[in-house]
Amino acid sequence: MDKNVFDDPRITAIGLLFEVSAGLSARFAAQFEEHGLSPVEFEVLMRLTRSPGHQLRMTDLAAQTSLSTSGVTRVVDRMERDGLLRRRACPSDRRSSYAVVTAAGLSRLDETLPGHLRIIEEWFTGQLVPAQLEAVLDGLRRVRDAVHPGATAGSTEPVPAGRPADC
């Protein structure tokens, strides 16, 4: 094997991405725990809060997260028991339901976000000048769209013809 392959910039790029992700994830997890949230619960609350009506179909929520459909069901069950979310059935399609953020979920997110934003600023965005940040965002979106095309499912999709607006 050519020993120069170990110096390949592709290996360096993915290694740096994993190192950055692991370092930020550890800082985030500790901060989320202070507010009684797991990282996945925070992700679910953020995905829902950033979606129209603070809600997503369960299948779209699964597509936007790293969870399977059954994994999303378990997380939503737990968060529903904790009062952070509620399920809303689709009146015109009994097979479909939505996860909807509750007032308690929004309140928990409001408590958590200031510290989360401080961590992001200190350890990520604050390390970059605006032009670098814009380039990083563009690159990450491009890669995300290639490797996870469902990552924005349900967040901005128009209502298809023939489907009621509430589902």
C-alpha positions as CSV (number, residue, x, y, z in Angstrom):
1,M,0.0,0.0,0.0
2,D,1.3,3.5,-0.9
3,K,2.2,5.2,2.4
4,N,1.1,8.5,0.9
5,V,-2.5,7.3,1.1
6,F,-2.4,8.0,4.8
7,D,-1.8,11.7,4.1
8,D,-4.7,11.9,1.6
9,P,-6.7,15.0,2.3
10,R,-9.9,13.0,2.1
11,I,-8.8,11.0,5.1
12,T,-7.9,14.3,6.9
13,A,-11.2,15.9,6.0
14,I,-13.4,13.1,7.4
15,G,-11.1,12.7,10.4
16,L,-11.4,16.4,11.3
17,L,-15.2,16.2,10.8
18,F,-15.5,13.3,13.2
19,E,-13.2,15.0,15.7
20,V,-15.2,18.2,15.6
21,S,-18.5,16.4,15.8
22,A,-17.4,14.3,18.8
23,G,-16.0,17.3,20.7
24,L,-19.1,19.4,20.1
25,S,-21.4,16.5,20.9
26,A,-19.7,16.0,24.3
27,R,-20.1,19.7,25.2
28,F,-23.7,19.7,24.0
29,A,-24.7,16.5,25.9
30,A,-23.5,17.9,29.2
31,Q,-25.4,21.1,28.7
32,F,-28.6,19.3,27.6
33,E,-28.4,17.1,30.7
34,E,-28.5,20.2,32.9
35,H,-32.0,20.8,31.4
36,G,-33.2,17.3,31.6
37,L,-32.9,16.5,27.9
38,S,-31.0,13.9,25.9
39,P,-29.3,15.0,22.7
40,V,-31.9,13.2,20.6
41,E,-34.8,14.9,22.6
42,F,-33.2,18.3,22.0
43,E,-32.9,17.4,18.3
44,V,-36.5,16.4,18.1
45,L,-37.7,19.6,19.8
46,M,-35.5,21.7,17.5
47,R,-36.7,19.9,14.4
48,L,-40.4,20.4,15.4
49,T,-40.0,24.0,16.6
50,R,-38.3,24.9,13.3
51,S,-41.1,23.3,11.2
52,P,-44.4,24.9,10.2
53,G,-46.9,24.8,13.0
54,H,-44.2,23.3,15.3
55,Q,-45.1,19.9,14.0
56,L,-44.0,17.2,11.6
57,R,-45.5,13.9,10.5
58,M,-43.9,11.1,12.4
59,T,-42.4,9.7,9.1
60,D,-40.9,13.1,8.3
61,L,-39.5,13.4,11.8
62,A,-37.7,10.1,11.3
63,A,-36.4,11.2,8.0
64,Q,-35.0,14.4,9.5
65,T,-33.2,12.6,12.4
66,S,-30.8,9.8,12.8
67,L,-33.7,7.6,14.2
68,S,-35.7,4.9,12.6
69,T,-39.4,5.1,12.5
70,S,-39.7,2.8,15.5
71,G,-36.9,4.9,17.3
72,V,-38.9,8.1,16.7
73,T,-42.0,6.4,18.1
74,R,-40.1,5.5,21.3
75,V,-38.6,9.0,21.7
76,V,-42.0,10.6,21.0
77,D,-43.7,8.3,23.5
78,R,-41.2,9.3,26.2
79,M,-41.4,13.0,25.4
80,E,-45.2,12.8,25.3
81,R,-45.2,11.2,28.8
82,D,-42.9,14.1,29.9
83,G,-45.4,16.6,28.5
84,L,-42.9,18.0,25.9
85,L,-44.8,16.8,22.9
86,R,-48.3,15.6,21.9
87,R,-49.5,13.5,19.0
88,R,-52.1,14.8,16.7
89,A,-53.9,12.4,14.5
90,C,-54.6,13.3,10.9
91,P,-58.3,13.5,10.5
92,S,-58.3,12.5,6.8
93,D,-55.6,9.7,7.0
94,R,-55.8,7.5,10.0
95,R,-52.4,6.0,9.2
96,S,-50.6,9.3,9.6
97,S,-50.0,11.3,12.8
98,Y,-48.0,14.3,13.8
99,A,-45.7,15.1,16.7
100,V,-46.4,18.6,18.0
101,V,-44.4,20.6,20.5
102,T,-46.4,21.6,23.6
103,A,-46.0,24.8,25.6
104,A,-43.9,22.8,28.1
105,G,-41.6,21.7,25.3
106,L,-41.2,25.2,24.0
107,S,-40.5,26.4,27.5
108,R,-37.8,23.7,28.0
109,L,-36.2,24.7,24.7
110,D,-36.3,28.4,25.7
111,E,-34.4,27.4,28.9
112,T,-31.9,25.3,27.0
113,L,-31.1,27.5,24.0
114,P,-29.1,30.3,25.6
115,G,-26.4,27.9,26.9
116,H,-26.5,25.9,23.6
117,L,-26.0,29.0,21.6
118,R,-23.0,30.0,23.9
119,I,-21.4,26.7,23.2
120,I,-22.0,27.0,19.5
121,E,-20.5,30.5,19.4
122,E,-17.5,29.6,21.6
123,W,-16.5,26.3,20.1
124,F,-17.8,26.5,16.5
125,T,-19.1,29.7,14.8
126,G,-16.9,32.0,16.8
127,Q,-13.8,30.2,15.5
128,L,-14.6,31.3,11.9
129,V,-14.8,34.7,10.2
130,P,-18.1,35.3,8.4
131,A,-16.8,34.2,5.0
132,Q,-15.5,31.0,6.4
133,L,-18.7,30.3,8.2
134,E,-20.7,30.9,5.0
135,A,-18.4,28.5,3.1
136,V,-18.7,25.8,5.8
137,L,-22.5,26.1,5.8
138,D,-22.6,25.8,2.0
139,G,-20.3,22.8,2.0
140,L,-22.2,21.1,4.9
141,R,-25.6,21.6,3.2
142,R,-24.2,20.2,-0.1
143,V,-22.8,17.1,1.6
144,R,-25.9,16.7,3.8
145,D,-28.2,16.8,0.7
146,A,-26.1,14.1,-1.0
147,V,-25.8,11.7,1.9
148,H,-29.2,12.4,3.6
149,P,-31.7,13.7,1.0
150,G,-34.6,13.3,3.4
151,A,-33.1,15.6,6.0
152,T,-35.6,18.4,5.3
153,A,-38.7,16.2,4.7
154,G,-41.9,17.8,5.7
155,S,-40.3,21.1,6.7
156,T,-41.3,23.2,3.6
157,E,-43.1,20.8,1.3
158,P,-46.2,22.2,-0.3
159,V,-49.4,20.3,0.2
160,P,-49.8,17.9,-2.7
161,A,-52.9,18.2,-4.9
162,G,-55.8,16.1,-3.6
163,R,-54.4,15.9,0.0
164,P,-56.1,18.0,2.7
165,A,-54.1,20.9,4.0
166,D,-54.1,19.6,7.5
167,C,-52.2,16.4,6.6
